[in-house]
Amino acid sequence: MIADEVNMVPEHLIGNLGDVHLYSNHIEQAKEQIERKPMNLPSVEISELDLLKGSVELELKNYLHHSAIKAPLSN
């Protein structure tokens, strides 16, 4: 969507994950998360695009989510 707005061809979307881990006392919560049925995806609209500042504002429409999964703190 961003590439379309700036008249470019999309190629790669690269993300970085840091500090990714699973504590042993969070196994049941992880299983619950994995078993959840995904919700329909929201739509994303570009509400403001400023190429000179290099900024973009996005708005999610119809975002649905499951309830929070509580887990104890780990030491």
Backbone hydrogen bonds, N-H to C=O, Kabsch-Sander energy under -0.5 kcal/mol:
donor,donor_aa,acceptor,acceptor_aa,energy
5,E,1,M,-1.8
6,V,2,I,-1.6
7,N,4,D,-1.1
8,M,3,A,-2.9
14,I,12,H,-0.5
21,H,19,D,-0.6
26,H,23,Y,-1.9
27,I,24,S,-0.8
30,A,26,H,-2.1
31,K,27,I,-2.4
32,E,28,E,-2.2
33,Q,29,Q,-2.1
34,I,30,A,-2.4
35,E,31,K,-2.0
36,R,32,E,-0.8
36,R,33,Q,-0.8
43,S,61,K,-2.0
45,E,59,E,-2.4
47,S,45,E,-0.8
47,S,57,E,-2.4
48,E,57,E,-1.4
50,D,55,S,-2.9
51,L,49,L,-0.5
54,G,50,D,-1.4
55,S,50,D,-2.1
57,E,48,E,-3.0
58,L,56,V,-0.5
59,E,45,E,-2.5
61,K,43,S,-2.9
70,K,68,A,-0.6
